[in-house]
């Protein structure tokens, strides 16, 4: 799993989209959070991470 925190400079970044696609092709789950999402709602971010881990675990069963 790849978890990335980004600032506003990454909005609509083609580079990030290509890199994400490459990581997904390699089998990684990519979660991207804006910096403000983390500073203003850390619990929501943790919930997204836990849910993504749960989904990955279900796929492996």
N, C-alpha and C positions, 0 to 999 in steps of 0.2 A: 504494500500500500504506500502510495506517495501522498503526503499531505503538504500543501504549499500555502504559504501566507503571502499575499500580494498587496502592494500599494496600488493606487490609482493609475500609475503609469503602465500597468499591465492590461488595462481595459482594452478589449478587442485586439489583443496582441496575436498576430499571425504566428510569430515565433513560438509563443506559449501553446497555441493550438496544435502546431506541428509536433512539438515536444510531447504534449499530452497524448496525441495519437500514437506516437512511437512507444510510449510507455504502456499504453493500453494494448498495443500489438504484442508487447512482451509479457502480457498477462497481469500487469499491475492495475489496481484501482487507483484513480487519481481524484483526490478531493482538493478543491481550491477554495480558500477563504480569503476574503478581503481583510486587511488588517483591522478595520473598524468592527467587523463581525466578531473578531476574537476579543477585542478590548471591550466591546459593548454587550456581548452575549456569549460568554465563554461556555455556559451551560448548553446553549443551542449547538455550538460547535462540537462539544463532546458528544451530544446526542447523535449528530450526523456521523461522527466517527464510529461510535458504537453500532449504529444501524448498518453502516457499510461493512464492518467486521462481521456482523451477524449474517448479512446476505452472502458474503464470501464463504463463510463457514457452511451455510446451507447448501451452496453449490457444490462443495466438496463431499458432502455426505451422500 
